[in-house]
Amino acid sequence: MSSGRCGGLLRVDPITPKALVIAGRVTRPDVPALCAELESLLYDSEGRVRDPDAGVDCDLGGVVQADLVLVEAIARLGLVARRAGGRRLRLRNVPPELRNLLELVGLADVVNVEERCRD
């Protein structure tokens, strides 16, 4: 992740503990760090799954560029979520162009794409 971005790329939503918020532009070197951050939300320090019945959300409302790198990141995040007790990644505030890309590559059926909550 690049430290020069205004507002940052990644933060944990303080209201929903199992929510990953992605903002800015995701680059290929950012993807492993995003996966690691999601793993830290899903597993405790001893490697046990936290709250196995809880869902996991990814808020994409702050994304500035929807491209195939972001699609790759979402695919990998979806795998991390599934490994943590078979959870499905729920995407919130998905920009229309990203929604189209996810449908084009067939990932819309793999992750839960929620209706856009804000305009």
Secondary structure, DSSP 4 states (H G I P E B T S, - for coil): --TTSTT-SEEE-SSSTTEEEEEE---GGGHHHHHHHHHHHHB-TTSPBSSTTS-EEEEEEEES---HHHHHHHHHHHHHHHHTTS--EEEES--HHHHHHHHHHT-TTTSEEPPPS--
